[in-house]
Structure formats: C-alpha cells, structure tokens
Amino acid sequence: MLDGAGVLVLQMIAPPLALAVLIGIAAHVGQFGFLLTFAPLMLKLDKISPGKAIKKIFSLKNLIELLKNLIELLKSLLNRPLKNVARIARCKAPGAQRPRKRAVGDVSVKAYMSEANVMPKPHIK
C-alpha cells in the first residue's frame, strides 16, 4: 500500500510521534493519577431533545442574523448597476467577449469586473 518513500517518511515520523504520545500519557498520569472511567461515554437521553434543537435553530438570535444577512444580500444586489449586466449580455460593453451559451456565470463575473474597472479597455488611436 505504501511505496518506499511513504515507508521512509513513516519510519522518520514514528519515533518522535511515539515519544510525544508517551510524554502526554505520563503528564496526564502525573497530574490526575491513573484514571479509567466510562461515565463520560454513557449516553444521556435527556440531552437529546428535538424540541430544544428546533428552538435553538429558530431562536430569535438566529432569525435576526438571517434578516441581517438577507438585507446585506439585497444591498449588494441593488448596488450593482443592472445596465452593465444587460450590456455585457448583448456584448456591447467595452472589452467584453461574446458569451458562450453556458456563460450565465461568466456574464455576471464580467459585469462585476466591468463595474470594478478591471476589464481591459480597448485601445483607441
């Protein structure tokens, strides 16, 4: 499964990694003693509540955040001049190339680039 380079890398990484694991175990045992318990692994059914989860998802705080994000989205869409999108769709914007049939995303990217003055300007003599 591993080629020669992979085995070599594994051989180089294994000793320091094993040393780090042993130091971590020794530090834990030194601080807390040898502790083996399965209590944290027990399933607590009272913590699984679909009602609480739904209340958390549709909380007032999350709804306010949703409204703020929608307002930001609308502001960004309304601030973009729609004339540029229409001009690029008709290929009348300076420096725009003829869009391909699947280029709906390209048109919006070119409109944004045209708005930001990133599109190359035609050379006029």
Contact map, one row per residue, 1 for C-alpha under 8 A:
11100000000000000000000000000000000000000000000000000000000000000000000000000000000000000000000000000000000000000000000000000
11111110000000000000000000000000000000000000000000000000000000000000000000000000000000000000000000000000000000000000000000000
11111110000000000000000000000000000000000000000000000000000000000000000000000000000000000000000000000000000000000000000000000
01111111000000000000000000000000000000000000000000000000000000000000000000000000000000000000000000000000000000000000000000000
01111111100000000000000000000000000000000000000000000000000000000000000000000000000000000000000000000000000000000000000000000
01111111110000000000000000000000000000000000000000000000000000000000000000000000000000000000000000000000000000000000000000000
01111111111000000000000000000000000000000000000000000000000000000000000000000000000000000000000000000000000000000000000000000
00011111111100000000000000000000000000000000000000000000000000000000000000000000000000000000000000000000000000000000000000000
00001111111110000000000000000000000000000000000000000000000000000000000000000000000000000000000000000000000000000000000000000
00000111111111000000000000000000000000000000000000000000000000000000000000000000000000000000000000000000000000000000000000000
00000011111111100000000000000000000000000000000000000000000000000000000000000000000000000000000000000000000000000000000000000
00000001111111100000000000000000000000000000000000000000000000000000000000000000000000000000000000000000000000000000000000000
00000000111111111000000000000000000000000000000000000000000000000000000000000000000000000000000000000000000000000000000000000
00000000011111111100000000000000000000000000000000000000000000000000000000000000000000000000000000000000000000000000000000000
00000000001111111110000000000000000000000000000000000000000000000000000000000000000000000000000000000000000000000000000000000
00000000000011111111000000000000000000000000000000000000000000000000000000000000000000000000000000000000000000000000000000000
00000000000011111111100000000000000000000000000000000000000000000000000000000000000000000000000000000000000000000000000000000
00000000000001111111110000000000000000000000000000000000000000000000000000000000000000000000000000000000000000000000000000000
00000000000000111111111000000000000000000000000000000000000000000000000000000000000000000000000000000000000000000000000000000
00000000000000011111111100000000000000000000000000000000000000000000000000000000000000000000000000000000000000000000000000000
00000000000000001111111110000000000000000000000000000000000000000000000000000000000000000000000000000000000000000000000000000
00000000000000000111111111000000000000000000000000000000000000000000000000000000000000000000000000000000000000000000000000000
00000000000000000011111111100000000000000000000000000000000000000000000000000000000000000000000000000000000000000000000000000
00000000000000000001111111110000000000000000000000000000000000000000000000000000000000000000000000000000000000000000000000000
00000000000000000000111111111000000000000000000000000000000000000000000000000000000000000000000000000000000000000000000000000
00000000000000000000011111111100000000000000000000000000000000000000000000000000000000000000000000000000000000000000000000000
00000000000000000000001111111110000000000000000000000000000000000000000000000000000000000000000000000000000000000000000000000
00000000000000000000000111111111100000000000000000000000000000000000000000000000000000000000000000000000000000000000000000000
00000000000000000000000011111111111000000000000000000000000000000000000000000000000000000000000000000000000000000000000000000
00000000000000000000000001111111100000000000000000000000000000000000000000000000000000000000000000000000000000000000000000000
00000000000000000000000000111111100000000000000000000000000000000000000000000000000000000000000000000000000000000000000000000
00000000000000000000000000011111111000000000000000000000000000000000000000000000000000000000000000000000000000000000000000000
00000000000000000000000000011111111000000000000000000000000000000000000000000000000000000000000000000000000000000000000000000
00000000000000000000000000001001111100000000000000000000000000000000000000000000000000000000000000000000000000000000000000000
00000000000000000000000000001001111110000000000000000000000000000000000000000000000000000000000000000000000000000000000000000
00000000000000000000000000000000011111000000000000000000000000000000000000000000000000000000000000000000000000000000000000000
00000000000000000000000000000000001111110000000000000000000000000000000000000000000000000000000000000000000000000000000000000
00000000000000000000000000000000000111111100000000000000000000000000000000000000000000000000000000000000000000000000000000000
00000000000000000000000000000000000011111100000000000000000000000000000000000000000000000000000000000000000000000000000000000
00000000000000000000000000000000000011111100000000000000000000000000000000000000000000000000000000000000000000000000000000000
00000000000000000000000000000000000001111110000000000000000000000000000000000000000000000000000000000000000000000000000000000
00000000000000000000000000000000000001111111000000000000000000000000000000000000000000000000000000000000000000000000000000000
00000000000000000000000000000000000000001111100000000000000000000000000000000000000000000000000000000000000000000000000000000
00000000000000000000000000000000000000000111111100000000000000000000000000000000000000000000000000000000000000000000000000000
00000000000000000000000000000000000000000011111110000000000000000000000000000000000000000000000000000000000000000000000000000
00000000000000000000000000000000000000000001111110000000000000000000000000000000000000000000000000000000000000000000000000000
00000000000000000000000000000000000000000001111110000000000000000000000000000000000000000000000000000000000000000000000000000
00000000000000000000000000000000000000000001111111000000000000000000000000000000000000000000000000000000000000000000000000000
00000000000000000000000000000000000000000000111111111000000000000000000000000000000000000000000000000000000000000000000000000
00000000000000000000000000000000000000000000000111111100000000000000000000000000000000000000000000000000000000000000000000000
00000000000000000000000000000000000000000000000011111110000000000000000000000000000000000000000000000000000000000000000000000
00000000000000000000000000000000000000000000000011111111000000000000000000000000000000000000000000000000000000000000000000000
00000000000000000000000000000000000000000000000011111111100000000000000000000000000000000000000000000000000000000000000000000
00000000000000000000000000000000000000000000000001111111110000000000000000000000000000000000000000000000000000000000000000000
00000000000000000000000000000000000000000000000000111111111000000000000000000000000000000000000000000000000000000000000000000
00000000000000000000000000000000000000000000000000011111111000000000000000000000000000000000000000000000000000000000000000000
00000000000000000000000000000000000000000000000000001111111001000000000000000000000000000000000000000000000000000000000000000
00000000000000000000000000000000000000000000000000000111111101100000000000000000000000000000000000000000000000000000000000000
00000000000000000000000000000000000000000000000000000011111111100000000000000000000000000000000000000000000000000000000000000
00000000000000000000000000000000000000000000000000000000011111110000000000000000000000000000000000000000000000000000000000000
00000000000000000000000000000000000000000000000000000000001111111000000000000000000000000000000000000000000000000000000000000
00000000000000000000000000000000000000000000000000000000111111111100000000000000000000000000000000000000000000000000000000000
00000000000000000000000000000000000000000000000000000000011111111110000000000000000000000000000000000000000000000000000000000
00000000000000000000000000000000000000000000000000000000000111111111000000000000000000000000000000000000000000000000000000000
00000000000000000000000000000000000000000000000000000000000011111111100000000000000000000000000000000000000000000000000000000
00000000000000000000000000000000000000000000000000000000000001111111110000000000000000000000000000000000000000000000000000000
00000000000000000000000000000000000000000000000000000000000000111111111000000000000000000000000000000000000000000000000000000
00000000000000000000000000000000000000000000000000000000000000011111111100000000000000000000000000000000000000000000000000000
00000000000000000000000000000000000000000000000000000000000000001111111110000000000000000000000000000000000000000000000000000
00000000000000000000000000000000000000000000000000000000000000000111111111000000000000000000000000000000000000000000000000000
00000000000000000000000000000000000000000000000000000000000000000011111111100000000000000000000000000000000000000000000000000
00000000000000000000000000000000000000000000000000000000000000000001111111110000000000000000000000000000000000000000000000000
00000000000000000000000000000000000000000000000000000000000000000000111111111000000000000000000000000000000000000000000000000
00000000000000000000000000000000000000000000000000000000000000000000011111111100000000000000000000000000000000000000000000000
00000000000000000000000000000000000000000000000000000000000000000000001111111110000000000000000000000000000000000000000000000
00000000000000000000000000000000000000000000000000000000000000000000000111111111000000000000000000000000000000000000000000000
00000000000000000000000000000000000000000000000000000000000000000000000011111111000000000000000000000000000000000000000000000
00000000000000000000000000000000000000000000000000000000000000000000000001111111100000000000000000000000000000000000000000000
00000000000000000000000000000000000000000000000000000000000000000000000000111111100000000000000000000000000000000000000000000
00000000000000000000000000000000000000000000000000000000000000000000000000011111110000000000000000000000000000010010000000000
00000000000000000000000000000000000000000000000000000000000000000000000000000111111110000000000000000000000000000010000000000
00000000000000000000000000000000000000000000000000000000000000000000000000000001111111000000000000000000000000000000000000000
00000000000000000000000000000000000000000000000000000000000000000000000000000000111111100000000000000000000000000000000000000
00000000000000000000000000000000000000000000000000000000000000000000000000000000111111110000100000000000000000100110000000000
00000000000000000000000000000000000000000000000000000000000000000000000000000000111111111000000000000000001100100000000000000
00000000000000000000000000000000000000000000000000000000000000000000000000000000011111111100000000000000000000000000000000000
00000000000000000000000000000000000000000000000000000000000000000000000000000000001111111111100000000000000000000000000000000
00000000000000000000000000000000000000000000000000000000000000000000000000000000000111111111100100000000001001100000000000000
00000000000000000000000000000000000000000000000000000000000000000000000000000000000011111111000000100000001000000000000000000
00000000000000000000000000000000000000000000000000000000000000000000000000000000000001111111000000000000000000000000000000000
00000000000000000000000000000000000000000000000000000000000000000000000000000000000000111111100111100000000000000000000000000
00000000000000000000000000000000000000000000000000000000000000000000000000000000000000111111110100000000000000000000000000000
00000000000000000000000000000000000000000000000000000000000000000000000000000000000100110011111100000000000000000100000000000
00000000000000000000000000000000000000000000000000000000000000000000000000000000000000000001111100000000000000000000000111000
00000000000000000000000000000000000000000000000000000000000000000000000000000000000000000000111110000000000000000000001111000
00000000000000000000000000000000000000000000000000000000000000000000000000000000000000010011111111000000000001000000001000000
00000000000000000000000000000000000000000000000000000000000000000000000000000000000000000010001111100000000000000000000000000
00000000000000000000000000000000000000000000000000000000000000000000000000000000000000000010000111110000000000000000000000000
00000000000000000000000000000000000000000000000000000000000000000000000000000000000000001010000011111110011000000000000000000
00000000000000000000000000000000000000000000000000000000000000000000000000000000000000000000000001111110000000000000000000000
00000000000000000000000000000000000000000000000000000000000000000000000000000000000000000000000000111111000000000000000000000
00000000000000000000000000000000000000000000000000000000000000000000000000000000000000000000000000111111100000000000000000000
00000000000000000000000000000000000000000000000000000000000000000000000000000000000000000000000000111111111000000000000000000
00000000000000000000000000000000000000000000000000000000000000000000000000000000000000000000000000001111111100000000000000000
00000000000000000000000000000000000000000000000000000000000000000000000000000000000000000000000000000111111110000000000000000
00000000000000000000000000000000000000000000000000000000000000000000000000000000000000000000000000100011111111000000000000000
00000000000000000000000000000000000000000000000000000000000000000000000000000000000010011000000000100011111111100000000000000
00000000000000000000000000000000000000000000000000000000000000000000000000000000000010000000000000000001111111110000000000000
00000000000000000000000000000000000000000000000000000000000000000000000000000000000000000000000000000000111111111000000000000
00000000000000000000000000000000000000000000000000000000000000000000000000000000000000010000000100000000011111111100001000000
00000000000000000000000000000000000000000000000000000000000000000000000000000000000110010000000000000000001111111110000000000
00000000000000000000000000000000000000000000000000000000000000000000000000000001000000000000000000000000000111111111000000000
00000000000000000000000000000000000000000000000000000000000000000000000000000000000000000000000000000000000011111111111000000
00000000000000000000000000000000000000000000000000000000000000000000000000000000000100000000100000000000000001111111111000000
00000000000000000000000000000000000000000000000000000000000000000000000000000001100100000000000000000000000000111111110000000
00000000000000000000000000000000000000000000000000000000000000000000000000000000000000000000000000000000000000011111111000000
00000000000000000000000000000000000000000000000000000000000000000000000000000000000000000000000000000000000000001111111100000
00000000000000000000000000000000000000000000000000000000000000000000000000000000000000000000000000000000000000001111111100000
00000000000000000000000000000000000000000000000000000000000000000000000000000000000000000000001100000000000001001101111110000
00000000000000000000000000000000000000000000000000000000000000000000000000000000000000000000011000000000000000000000111111000
00000000000000000000000000000000000000000000000000000000000000000000000000000000000000000000011000000000000000000000001111100
00000000000000000000000000000000000000000000000000000000000000000000000000000000000000000000011000000000000000000000000111110
00000000000000000000000000000000000000000000000000000000000000000000000000000000000000000000000000000000000000000000000011111
00000000000000000000000000000000000000000000000000000000000000000000000000000000000000000000000000000000000000000000000001111
00000000000000000000000000000000000000000000000000000000000000000000000000000000000000000000000000000000000000000000000000111
